Amino acid sequence: MIYFDNSATTKPHREVVEEVLLCMEKYFGNPSSAHRLGVEAEKRMKAARENVARLINAQTSDIIFTSGGSESNNTAIKGILKKGDHVISSKIEHPSVLKTLKEIEEEGIEVTYLNVDANGVVDINQLKDSIRENTRLVTIMHVNNEIGSIQPIEQIINIVRNSNKKTKIHVDAVQSAGKIKIDVKSMDVDLMSLSSHKIHGPKGAGALYIKKGLNIKPLISGGGQERDLRSGTENLPMISGFGVAAGIILDNMEDKIKKVNAVKKHFVERLNEFDDIKVNSPIDDFHIGNILNVSFRGIKGEVLLHALEDYDIYVSTGSACSAKKSSHKNYVLPEIGLSEKDITGAVRFSFSYLNTIEEVDAAIDALKKILTFLRRIKK
Amino acid sequence: MEGKRLVYMDHAATTYVKPEVLDAMMPYFTENFGNPSSIYTFSRKSKSAIEEAREKVAKAIGAKADEIYFTGGGSEADNWALKGIAFANKDKGNHIITTKIEHHAILHACEFLEKNGFEITYLNVDENGMISLDELERAITDKTILISIMFANNEIGTIEPIKEIGEIAKKRNIYFHTDAVQAVGNVKIDVKDMNIDLLSLAAHKFYGPKGVGALYIKKGVKIENLIHGGGQERKRRAGTENIPGIVGLGKAIELATSDIDSHNERIIKMRDRLLEGIMEKIPHTKLNGHPEKRLPGNINVSFRFIEGESLLLLLDQSGICASTGSACSSGSLDPSHVLLAIGLPHEIAHGSLRLSLGDATKEEDIDYVLEVLPKIVQRLRDMSPLYETFKHKGETINV
């Protein structure tokens, strides 16, 4: 199997699975219980919190665990806004941000959606012009899940801080954490969403960084877990698995990033052997090294996806969450100015540091065979 | 861990995961790790596993598969039910009826709604923790949009008259939600027969994994989403599906509901032996909750003159895991809101202990608790100035 769909989800590391299993079998106590089983569970919660905090250089006490990235995004946005507020976001955010914003627009909150350029980077001038007195929140994704564009978060934060001291900043770092070095302190972020299953951790766990002193309303209220900000019995096995995954990715992260970059570089170089293609996420400072979006002109991305599947190679056409519905058109690619034709033929290859140059070569061979066949029948 | 023996009497806080459940989950961590929303065949295995689990949950509560939505747990399901119904039906009314003994997930969601213009009636309960159907009927107004009453209480184990509540709700055309987190696997549930419109459940209370639950939403019920985003769960609950968790929930609910009668018979027999032993060996002890209509594994008792927290500590040193109230509020010094609602005075509520039995409980565990607990209670009473005063005065005790 060649798995090039690591932005949809990743395969949990063996160490992660072992930790999840251990927690289920041995440390099954409720972390809130006063007895020894609860205490053991609480210890592991703490270890996980420390690792996840290290992932973004946060204070351990500023991390709360959630059921995943979507819940983190919903909590951050709904938790901070009230009627009459203004919020700034972009047109290429993840659906868990865009749909939440759409929902709150109906409740009397105004939203400005920033445009992006051909690289998928937000329009900085438009951002400057959009900040107002009542701008309560700027929510911007760090790395786009489909085209891998990297937003200039430091610059954005600088602009916001200089324009309105009351504006808070939320960063959806689901695709960037563990792939780019992140330091919430030097960046001066207020809120940041993280997900476990994008870094070889288990599904069903995520985190939200909440800067000390920032008041937010919980999305899920109840027993008061996670400093009263996220109630519900802690999902210790998955959270602990998340912690292990964070620990592994932090270990020699520079080397892992170099490895992923080399995989993408090799792939892009070998794409020179193809006609009629367009690389939508080139190798430059604006794009991350683990996402490669390519349009194969004249081919339907979906057809290519299924053909690759025959070779046991797994890729994606859009983000997995919306991939099923053809009615659910890709909204990111039009925003970077792609033609209808290029959108139809777009395929996303997303890598992990576990992928190899040999896998790239195998995929290129498969692509050549498939394209020769498909383009022949087209003519 | 100190001490070799471990007697787990805290099944109401959380249960261990059954090996069969773990086995069912494992492949979805390893070979079938795909994102169920991806379109290649390899991910379809995850998708069909989710649908299989959905069928199992539906079957266990008498619902249809397309009425089950997976969540991140019981608290999320409760929050979704309350906030979702409130905001989707605010044009019809702003009144919600619940009880004083609900789980905090319900009570705090209600507080949130109160801040947002909703009015909440908190029904009283009697000394056994039972609501009054008359009081419920009287509380209904033309603005009432939802009745949310727990199926069984997590602290004192009292089982509410759900079918009767369902009839009232149906008759008055009001949505009925029940938090059945403690009931699943212990009580037979049929949402159609009981006229339940929404029901919350959590896997880790019936030998499934933590971090996964479900909300049953009857077809046609008008509800808003709690977590927006990707179109998962038929566009009602966004977020990449926690497939191993969902598969585990399916397997666990199948096991827990396949033979409730014989399971309960075994647990009740041990529970009653333990309870009778406690009442016999420890004077000045009161049973909290309904004597008959209670969860099979639940014992909640108040020992006069002692602090529940000290009791818990000493029990833990002897290897017995128990609880004073619900686990989520164990960090708090306030007496349980449930015990206060059934009319216990503060000082007696403070001396309460919950022992919750389950599938891991063995006969020898009962023997062990009956050997250890009376000694610990006596030891604490011997140190208690209240007990000293009581002995001197020799007053008659009527608890």
Interface residues (C-beta under 8 A of the other chain):
Chain A: M1 D5 A8 T9 T10 K11 P12 V16 V17 V20 L21 M24 E25 F28 G29 N30 S32 S33 A34 H35 R36 L37 G38 E40 T66 S67 G68 G69 S70 E71 N73 N74 H94 P95 S96 V97 K99 T100 K102 E103 S195 H197 P202 K203 G204 A205 K217 L219 I220 S221 G222 G223 G224 Q225 S231 G232 T233 E234 N235 L236 P237 M238 I239 E302 L305 H306 E309 Y314 S316 T317 S319 A320 C321 S322 A323 K324 K325 H328
Chain B: M1 E2 L6 Y8 D10 A13 T14 T15 Y16 V17 L22 M26 F29 T30 F33 G34 N35 S37 S38 I39 Y40 T41 F42 S43 T71 G72 G73 G74 S75 E76 D78 N79 H103 H104 A105 I106 L107 H108 A109 E111 F112 A202 H204 P209 K210 G211 V212 E224 N225 L226 I227 H228 G229 G230 G231 Q232 A238 G239 T240 E241 N242 I243 P244 G245 E309 L312 L313 L315 D316 I320 C321 A322 S323 T324 S326 A327 C328 S329 S330 G331 S332
